[in-house]
């Protein structure tokens, strides 16, 4: 399912137009993105938790040349599924 499919399904379930549903989906993703850029966690009860984690710089290897390569530190967005989501996926 892609973003367009998600908006179409939302429109059908909530009785709104596809444009309204697409705007709602885009606004949701924008809000999550803004919160993560400010180092805030986004907790959605029953679904999961979006947060930003810092990764330390480390040494890696180029698999072609076996040469050591430094991988710089970076920040990554992560998602941890909630209990209800885990149980729904397991079934």
C-alpha positions as CSV (number, residue, x, y, z in Angstrom):
1,X,0.0,0.0,0.0
2,X,1.4,3.4,-0.9
3,X,0.3,6.9,0.2
4,X,-2.3,7.2,-2.5
5,X,-3.9,3.9,-1.5
6,X,-3.8,4.9,2.1
7,X,-5.7,8.2,1.3
8,X,-8.2,6.3,-0.9
9,X,-8.9,3.8,1.9
10,X,-9.2,6.6,4.5
11,X,-11.7,8.5,2.2
12,X,-13.8,5.4,1.8
13,X,-13.9,4.5,5.6
14,X,-14.5,8.1,6.8
15,X,-16.9,9.2,4.1
16,X,-14.7,12.1,2.9
17,X,-13.4,13.0,-0.5
18,X,-10.1,11.7,-1.8
19,X,-8.6,15.2,-1.7
20,X,-9.6,15.7,1.9
21,X,-8.2,12.3,2.8
22,X,-4.9,13.0,1.0
23,X,-4.6,16.4,2.8
24,X,-5.2,14.6,6.2
25,X,-2.6,11.9,5.4
26,X,0.0,14.6,4.2
27,X,-0.7,16.7,7.4
28,X,-0.2,13.6,9.6
29,X,3.1,12.8,8.0
30,X,4.2,16.5,8.2
31,X,3.4,16.7,11.9
32,X,5.4,13.5,12.6
33,X,8.3,14.8,10.6
34,X,8.3,18.2,12.4
35,X,8.1,16.5,15.8
36,X,11.0,14.2,14.9
37,X,13.1,17.1,13.6
38,X,12.7,18.7,17.1
39,X,13.8,15.5,18.8
40,X,10.3,14.8,20.1
41,X,8.9,11.3,20.4
42,X,5.6,10.6,18.7
43,X,3.6,8.0,20.6
44,X,0.5,6.6,19.1
45,X,-1.3,4.3,21.6
46,X,-1.8,0.8,20.3
47,X,0.3,1.5,17.2
48,X,3.8,2.4,18.1
49,X,6.5,5.0,18.8
50,X,8.4,7.1,16.4
51,X,11.7,8.6,17.7
52,X,15.1,9.8,16.6
53,X,18.2,7.9,17.6
54,X,21.8,9.0,17.3
55,X,24.3,6.6,15.7
56,X,27.9,6.9,16.6
57,X,30.7,7.1,14.1
58,X,32.3,3.7,13.4
59,X,34.7,1.9,11.1
60,X,33.3,-0.2,8.3
61,X,34.7,-2.2,5.4
62,X,34.3,-1.7,1.7
63,X,33.2,-5.3,0.6
64,X,34.8,-4.9,-2.8
65,X,38.3,-3.7,-1.7
66,X,38.2,-4.8,1.9
67,X,39.5,-1.3,2.7
68,X,38.6,0.3,6.1
69,X,36.1,3.1,5.7
70,X,34.9,5.6,8.4
71,X,31.1,5.8,8.7
72,X,30.3,9.2,10.2
73,X,27.8,9.7,13.0
74,X,24.2,10.4,12.0
75,X,20.7,10.6,13.4
76,X,18.1,8.1,12.2
77,X,14.3,8.0,12.6
78,X,13.2,4.7,14.1
79,X,9.8,3.1,14.8
80,X,9.0,0.6,17.6
81,X,5.6,-1.1,17.1
82,X,3.2,-1.2,20.0
83,X,1.8,-4.3,21.6
84,X,-1.5,-4.2,19.7
85,X,0.3,-3.8,16.4
86,X,2.6,-6.7,17.1
87,X,-0.3,-8.9,18.1
88,X,-2.2,-8.0,14.9
89,X,0.7,-8.8,12.7
90,X,1.4,-12.1,14.4
91,X,-2.1,-13.4,13.7
